Structure formats: C-alpha cells, structure tokens
C-alpha cells in the first residue's frame, strides 16, 4: 500500500473511530502509530517516533501558556467579576428594548478579555444572566440562547486558548493572532447587540412579551460602578497591555494574569481553600486534556509527513486550478460540519495538519486564516447534536430546570447565523483581521 493510500485510509478510519465514540487523541495516536508501522514495516521506528513526538510536543516553553491562561480564567470565573460586569452592563442598557440581552453580550465581551475560555463564560453567565432575564419576562429559549451565543466571544476576543492552540500548530505568533482577533470579536459583539434589539422589536414572541425596559433594578452610583470595573480593567490592562506593549511574552502574560486574578480574588474574599483546590484540579484536568490532544496532533502530523500526502495533495490542488479562496471555503465547510460532533480543539487538531501545508503553498495569510478557523469552529459550539456550550449551559442549569436542551439549541440558532455573517465579512474583507497588525 502506498503512503498516499495509507494517509487516506487513516482519515477514513479516523472518522469511523470518532463516530464510534473513541476519544480524538486516542484515535490520532493509534492511527499514527499504525500508519508509520505499516509504512516503514518497522515496529521499533513507530514506537520511537511516538516517544519523540510526545517529548517534542510539550517541552517548549510556549506550552506553559495553556495552564496559566486556564488558571487565570477559572480564578476569574469564581471571583465574581462576571457578576460585577453584568451588573454594570445591565445599568448601561436598561432603557434599550432587549437591554438585558445586550447587557449579557457586553458583559461577556469584557469577560472574554480576561478569561479566553468559552465554557467558563457559558457557566458563569448561565448563573448570572439567565435568572435575571427570566425575571424580566424574557422567554426561556432566548435567555439561554443569548448566553450560549455570547459565550463564544471568549475564544475570539483575546486572550484566547484557541488562538494559542492555533499558533502552536501553525508556528504563528500568538501575539499577532491575539491582535487579529480584536476587531472581529468586537464586530461580532456589535452584531449580536443589533440582532438582539431587532429580535426584540420584530420577534417579540421569541424574545419575550415583557422584553422591553428594565427599570426595577436599583441604580448604582459612580463609585460603586468604578469599584466593580476597576479590577476588570486592571487585569485586562495587565495581560493585554503587557502583550501588546511588548512587556510580556504570551506565556509571561499568562503568569502575570494568573497572579493578578488570584490577588483580586483574595482581596474580594471570593477564594477560599476549597474553591482554590477545585480551581487547581480543574486547571489540571483541562491542561492535561489539551496537551494530550496536542501530542496526538503532533504525532499525526509526522505520520502524514511520512506518507507524503500533504505535498501530494497540495500539488494536486495547484494542478486542478483551485484558488486559495476555494480551498479556504472547503476548509470552513469541513470545520462547520465537524462542529456538529466534535469540540473546537479537536477540529483544529484534525483539519490543520492537512490544510496548512496546502494553504501555505497557495500563499494564504495564516494570521487571517486563524481568525477564519476560530470563527468556523466556534459555530460548532452552538450547533446540534454536540454543541458543547449548549451542554455546559444545560448542566449548569441543573436537573430541576424547566428549560429543555432543544430550547437552548433553538435559542442559540440566531446567534450561530450571526456568526456566519461575521465569518463571511472577515472572509471577504481580510482587513478586519489584519488592520491592526
């Protein structure tokens, strides 16, 4: 069997294993090992490549950014900063039709700038925003749909774990990727806000009959507003300002951000030993899962390189006359479809080793492509049957909630559509991603 045939068989076997319920990292490692063994007919060589790939995957200092940003995001989520942000946003948009929905988007946009974890945003704002919106007459599906939709801002507005992962896989500057995500992230938040106001006006049955002005919330004074926003502004300035100002590398910024978040949580007296232990354990679980996926992807990339499939496929694409835009569109379609069954990290790890060599040969700007890729995989957070953000919200609501899983997917659908609009805008107007570089 030729190397090209082995590569294509491995891709088919990958899809079968994933649909059968095998963990993505396990499938990547198993098929990579078998592929090299069959290709070179040498068990020892396949085993040695396994060891070397594992070692090379996580020994770089850059990988330290993963646990540090995860730790920072989880500490922020238990420190009450999400609640404080929502309180301020609620007062700002209280006189707008659908204002609590807009406030949720605005608060999540700010929260995204200090967490970078969509799941954390979904969990926090399910507890903070959903009860408040339902109390003001918003429908169940809209209340949870706003939270699901706005939670994806955590992976687009920097810092973002997906941008870090994309930068590692493609050997691109994480700092440049962070900068590229600013304008698309803000654009998505603005389009969400406009969409919410439009739905409140023209689709009152979907949003809620009483989804108008919320005037029963006590007003805060400027001092209270400043007290709620100061920790958030300080942490954002420390992390983002440090990276953009050249003071920190992304890894150092993660360390500074984690230390700053811990200090703020201690000052606010929101972090006891029990919570801190839970944060550390969850950080370890999340980091281990991500690193395991990275090791699997690194091994699979090496196996594909042994087969020669990426170079062969790139030459075939060039000979067939496909444009760079056509290949990017094909990549987007594959990512959106995979989003129905896989999480965002797994999609990047499966698609990028195949797509990047081809797109690199076509001269595609990989920083712009990073924004496109993140938008495409994030749509999968809202789409059935997987939709991890939807399941996080359902889990956070608890077993006693009257909101069904189908209602969450229905509420998230308009926001997935708005994400597609932003994806199209970034595709046709690359300057939205590259203007600040």
C-alpha positions in Angstrom: 0.0 0.0 0.0 1.4 3.4 -1.0 1.9 6.2 1.5 -0.9 8.3 0.0 -3.3 5.4 0.3 -2.3 4.9 3.9 -2.9 8.6 4.6 -6.4 8.5 3.1 -7.3 5.2 4.9 -6.2 6.8 8.2 -8.5 9.8 7.6 -11.4 7.5 6.9 -10.6 5.3 9.9 -10.4 8.5 12.0 -13.9 9.5 11.2 -15.2 5.9 11.9 -13.5 5.8 15.3 -14.7 9.3 16.3 -18.3 8.5 15.3 -17.9 5.2 17.3 -17.1 7.3 20.4 -13.3 6.9 20.6 -11.6 10.0 22.1 -10.0 12.1 19.4 -6.5 12.0 21.0 -6.6 8.2 21.3 -7.7 7.9 17.6 -4.9 10.2 16.5 -2.2 8.4 18.4 -3.4 4.9 17.4 -3.7 5.6 13.7 -0.4 7.5 13.6 1.4 4.6 15.2 -0.2 2.0 12.9 0.4 4.2 9.9 4.1 4.5 10.5 4.4 0.8 11.4 2.7 -0.2 8.1 4.5 2.4 6.0 8.0 1.6 7.3 7.4 -2.0 8.3 9.3 -1.3 11.5 7.6 -1.6 14.9 10.6 0.0 16.8 10.7 3.0 14.5 6.9 3.6 15.1 7.4 3.3 18.8 10.4 5.6 18.8 8.5 8.2 16.8 5.8 8.0 19.4 8.2 8.8 22.2 10.0 11.6 20.3 6.7 13.2 19.3 5.4 13.2 22.8 8.6 14.8 24.1 8.8 17.5 21.5 5.1 18.4 21.8 5.1 19.7 25.3 8.8 20.6 26.2 8.6 24.0 24.6 8.2 26.9 27.0 5.3 28.2 24.8 3.1 25.3 26.1 3.3 26.9 29.6 0.8 29.4 28.3 -2.0 26.8 28.3 -2.2 26.0 32.1 -1.6 29.7 33.0 -4.4 31.1 31.0 -6.7 28.2 32.1 -5.9 29.0 35.7 -6.5 32.7 35.2 -9.8 32.1 33.5 -11.1 29.8 36.2 -10.0 32.1 39.1 -11.8 35.0 37.3 -14.9 32.9 37.0 -15.1 32.2 40.8 -14.0 35.7 41.8 -17.4 37.3 41.0 -16.0 39.6 38.2 -18.6 38.1 35.8 -21.4 39.2 38.1 -19.9 42.7 38.5 -19.5 43.1 34.8 -23.1 42.1 34.2 -24.4 44.5 36.9 -22.7 47.5 35.2 -23.8 46.4 31.7 -27.3 45.9 32.9 -27.5 49.5 34.2 -25.9 50.8 30.9 -28.5 49.1 28.6 -31.5 49.1 30.9 -33.6 51.5 28.8 -33.0 49.6 25.5 -35.6 47.1 24.2 -34.0 43.8 24.8 -31.5 45.6 27.0 -30.7 42.6 29.3 -29.7 40.6 26.3 -27.5 43.3 25.1 -26.0 43.6 28.6 -25.2 39.9 28.6 -23.4 40.3 25.3 -21.5 43.4 26.6 -20.6 41.7 29.9 -19.4 38.5 28.1 -17.3 40.6 25.7 -15.5 42.1 28.7 -15.4 38.8 30.5 -13.8 37.2 27.4 -10.9 39.6 27.6 -9.9 38.2 30.9 -10.7 34.5 30.6 -10.3 33.2 27.0 -12.5 30.2 27.8 -15.9 29.9 26.3 -17.0 27.2 28.7 -16.2 29.4 31.7 -18.3 32.2 30.2 -21.2 29.9 29.5 -21.2 28.6 33.0 -20.8 31.9 34.7 -23.5 33.8 32.8 -26.0 30.9 33.0 -26.0 31.5 36.7 -25.8 35.3 36.5 -27.9 36.4 33.5 -30.5 33.7 32.9 -32.4 34.1 36.2 -32.4 37.9 35.7 -33.7 37.8 32.2 -36.4 35.3 33.0 -37.5 37.5 36.0 -38.0 40.4 33.5 -40.2 38.3 31.2 -37.7 37.0 28.6 -38.5 33.6 27.2 -36.5 30.6 28.3 -35.1 29.9 24.9 -34.0 33.5 24.3 -32.4 33.8 27.8 -30.2 30.8 27.4 -29.6 31.5 23.7 -28.1 34.9 24.5 -25.7 33.2 27.0 -24.8 30.4 24.5 -24.2 32.9 21.7 -22.2 35.4 23.6 -20.0 32.8 25.3 -18.2 32.2 22.0 -16.7 35.7 22.4 -14.3 34.1 24.9 -12.5 32.3 22.1 -12.3 35.3 19.7 -11.6 38.3 21.8 -8.0 37.9 23.2 -6.6 36.2 25.1 -8.0 33.0 23.6 -7.0 29.4 24.2 -7.9 28.5 20.6 -5.6 31.2 19.2 -2.9 29.8 21.4 -3.5 26.3 20.1 -3.7 27.5 16.5 -0.4 29.4 16.9 1.3 26.3 18.3 0.0 24.1 15.5 0.9 26.6 12.7 4.0 28.1 14.3 2.5 31.6 14.0 2.9 34.5 16.6 0.3 34.1 19.3 0.6 37.9 20.0 -0.3 38.6 16.3 -3.2 36.2 16.5 -4.5 38.0 19.6 -4.3 41.3 17.8 -6.0 39.9 14.7 -9.0 38.7 16.9 -9.8 42.1 18.3 -11.8 43.7 15.5 -13.7 40.5 14.5 -14.5 39.9 18.2 -15.8 43.5 18.7 -17.7 43.3 15.4 -19.4 40.0 16.5 -20.4 41.6 19.8 -21.9 44.6 18.0 -23.8 42.4 15.5 -25.1 40.4 18.4 -26.4 43.6 20.1 -28.0 44.8 16.9 -29.6 41.4 16.3 -31.0 41.3 19.9 -32.6 44.7 19.5 -34.0 43.7 16.1 -35.4 40.5 17.5 -36.9 42.3 20.5 -38.7 44.6 18.1 -39.8 42.3 15.3 -39.9 38.9 17.0 -41.4 39.7 20.5 -42.8 36.1 20.7 -39.3 34.7 20.5 -37.7 37.2 22.8 -40.5 37.7 25.3 -43.6 39.9 25.7 -42.0 42.0 28.5 -38.6 42.2 27.0 -38.6 46.0 27.0 -37.2 48.4 29.5 -36.0 47.1 32.9 -36.5 49.9 35.3 -36.8 48.0 38.6 -33.1 47.4 39.1 -31.6 49.8 41.7 -29.2 52.3 40.2 -25.6 52.2 41.2 -23.6 55.3 41.9 -20.4 56.1 40.0 -18.3 55.0 43.0 -19.9 51.5 43.0 -19.5 51.3 39.2 -15.9 52.2 39.5 -15.3 49.6 42.3 -16.9 46.9 40.1 -15.0 47.7 37.0 -11.6 48.6 38.4 -10.4 45.0 39.0 -11.5 44.0 35.5 -9.8 47.0 33.8 -6.7 46.4 35.8 -6.5 42.7 34.8 -7.2 43.4 31.1 -4.6 46.2 31.1 -2.0 43.9 32.8 -2.5 41.0 30.3 -3.4 42.6 27.0 -1.4 45.8 27.6 1.6 43.7 28.6 1.5 41.6 25.4 0.7 44.5 23.0 3.3 46.7 24.7 6.0 44.2 24.4 6.5 43.9 28.1 5.4 40.2 28.3 5.5 37.2 26.0 2.2 35.4 25.9 3.5 32.9 28.4 4.7 35.6 30.8 1.4 37.4 30.4 -0.4 34.2 31.4 1.6 34.0 34.5 1.1 37.7 35.3 -2.7 37.4 34.6 -3.0 34.3 36.8 -1.2 36.0 39.7 -3.3 39.2 39.2 -6.5 37.2 39.2 -5.5 35.3 42.4 -4.7 38.6 44.1 -8.0 40.2 43.1 -10.0 37.1 44.2 -8.2 37.2 47.6 -8.9 40.9 48.0 -12.5 40.4 47.2 -12.6 37.4 49.6 -14.1 35.2 46.9 -11.5 32.5 47.0 -11.2 30.1 49.9 -9.1 26.9 50.2 -12.0 24.7 48.9 -12.6 26.8 45.8 -8.9 27.2 45.2 -8.4 23.4 45.3 -11.3 22.9 42.8 -9.7 25.5 40.5 -6.4 23.8 40.6 -7.9 20.4 39.9 -10.0 21.7 37.1 -6.9 23.5 35.7 -5.0 20.2 35.7 -7.8 18.3 34.0 -8.2 21.0 31.3 -4.5 21.3 30.7 -4.0 17.5 30.5 -6.8 17.2 28.0 -5.4 19.9 25.8 -1.8 18.7 26.0 -2.9 15.1 25.2 -4.7 16.4 22.1 -1.6 18.4 21.1 0.6 15.3 21.4 -1.8 13.3 19.3 -2.0 16.0 16.6 1.8 16.3 16.6 2.2 12.6 16.1 -0.5 12.5 13.3 1.2 15.4 11.5 4.5 13.5 11.5 2.8 10.4 10.2 1.2 12.4 7.4 4.6 13.9 6.5 6.0 10.4 6.2 3.2 9.4 3.8 3.9 12.4 1.6 0.1 13.2 1.4 0.2 16.9 2.3 2.7 17.7 -0.5 0.9 15.4 -3.0 -2.5 17.0 -2.1 -1.0 20.5 -2.4 0.3 19.7 -5.9 -3.0 18.2 -7.0 -4.8 21.3 -5.8 -2.5 23.6 -7.7 -2.7 21.4 -10.9 -6.5 21.4 -10.6 -6.5 25.2 -10.6 -8.3 25.6 -7.3 -8.0 29.1 -5.9 -6.8 29.9 -2.4 -10.3 31.2 -1.6 -11.9 27.9 -2.8 -9.6 25.8 -0.6 -10.4 28.1 2.4 -14.1 27.7 1.8 -13.7 24.0 1.7 -11.9 24.1 5.0 -14.6 26.2 6.5 -17.3 23.8 5.3 -15.4 20.8 6.8 -14.9 22.6 10.2 -18.6 23.6 10.4 -19.7 20.1 9.7 -17.2 18.6 12.2 -18.5 21.1 14.7 -21.7 19.0 14.9 -19.8 16.2 16.6 -16.5 17.5 17.9 -15.2 20.2 20.2 -13.3 23.2 18.8 -9.8 22.0 19.8 -10.3 18.6 18.2 -11.4 20.2 15.0 -8.3 22.3 14.7 -6.1 19.3 15.5 -7.7 17.2 12.8 -8.0 19.7 10.0 -4.9 22.0 10.3 -2.2 19.3 9.7 -3.8 18.6 6.3 -5.0 22.1 5.3 -2.0 24.3 6.4 0.7 22.8 4.0 -1.7 23.3 1.1 -2.8 26.9 2.1 0.8 27.8 2.9 1.8 26.8 -0.6 -1.0 28.9 -2.0 0.3 32.0 -0.2 -2.6 32.4 2.3 -2.1 34.7 5.2 -2.1 32.3 8.1 -2.9 35.0 10.6 -6.1 35.9 8.7 -6.8 32.2 8.3 -6.6 31.8 12.1 -9.5 34.2 12.6 -11.5 32.4 9.9 -10.7 29.0 11.5 -11.7 30.1 15.0 -15.0 31.6 13.8 -15.7 28.4 11.9 -15.1 26.0 14.8 -16.9 28.2 17.3 -20.1 27.9 15.3 -19.9 24.3 16.3 -20.3 25.2 19.9 -23.9 26.2 19.2 -24.9 23.5 16.7 -26.6 20.1 17.4 -26.0 17.4 18.2 -22.8 18.1 20.1 -22.8 21.9 20.8 -20.6 21.8 23.9 -21.6 25.3 25.0 -25.2 24.2 24.9 -24.5 21.2 27.1 -22.5 23.3 29.6 -25.5 25.6 29.9 -27.8 22.7 30.4 -25.5 21.1 33.0 -25.2 24.5 34.8 -29.0 25.0 34.9 -29.2 21.7 36.9 -31.7 18.8 36.7 -34.5 20.8 38.2 -34.6 23.4 35.4 -37.7 23.6 33.2 -35.5 24.6 30.2 -35.1 21.7 27.8 -32.0 21.0 25.6 -34.0 21.7 22.5 -34.9 25.1 23.7 -31.2 26.0 24.2 -30.3 24.9 20.7 -33.3 26.9 19.3 -32.3 30.0 21.3 -28.7 29.7 20.1 -29.7 29.3 16.4 -30.0 33.1 15.6 -26.6 33.7 17.1 -25.0 30.9 15.0 -26.5 32.7 12.0 -24.9 36.0 13.1 -21.6 34.2 13.5 -21.9 33.1 9.9 -22.4 36.7 8.8 -19.3 37.8 10.6 -17.4 34.9 9.2 -18.4 36.0 5.7 -17.4 39.6 6.4 -13.9 38.5 7.6 -13.6 36.2 4.5 -14.5 38.9 2.0 -12.7 41.8 3.9 -9.5 40.4 5.3 -8.5 43.8 6.7 -11.0 43.2 9.5 -8.4 40.7 10.9 -5.2 42.3 9.7 -5.8 46.1 10.0 -4.2 46.3 13.5 -1.1 44.2 12.7 
